């Protein structure tokens, strides 16, 4: 399993975190998603690391923006 950390812009509450968590968890190979609303960090554990476009699309689908 390969953990990666991304930064998401615009999250302000647990509802935001749940939206991002749900979309990112739906990507192929993702097994765990931890969201820290205060810092905007999203730690993703995956057997197959999603590429940047997949991550960006998932975060956008949740209504937020990928910072990296």
N, C-alpha and C positions, 0 to 999 in steps of 0.2 A: 504494500500500500504506500502510495506517495502522497504526503500532505503538502498542500500549497496554500498560500495566503493571498487573498485579493482584498482590495479596498473598494467599498461601495459608498457612493455619495447620495445623501438624501434620507437615510434611515433615521427615524427619530423615536421609534417605540417598538414594543414587542410585536405588534401587528406587522410593522415593516419587516422585522427580522423573520417572522413566519413566512411572509410572501417570498422573500429572497431564498430562505431555506427550502421552501417547497419547489421553487423553480430550479434551483441548482441541484437539489437532490434528484430531480428527474433526468439529469444528464447521464448518459451511459457510463458505467463504471464507478459512479460516485456512491460511496457507502456511508459517509457521515459529513454533516455540515454544522459547524459551530459559528454562531453569529454574535459579535460584540457590537451592540448598537452604539455605545459611547465612542468607540474608536473607529467604527465603520469597517472593522476587519472581519472577514469571513474566512474561516479555516476549513478547507475542503480535504477530505481523505478519499482517495480514489484508487482503484486498481488500475484504471486507465485515466490519465490526466486529460481533462477536457482542454481543447485548444482555446486561444483567446476569443475567437469569434463565437464559439459555443457559450463560453462564460458571459460574454457581452450580451448575447441574445437572451440568455436566461435572466440576467439581472435586469435588462430592459423590459422583458415580459413581466417582471415583478413590479415594474414602475420606477426603477432606480437606475443609476448610472455607474458603470464600472470606472474607477479612478485610474487604473493603470493602463 
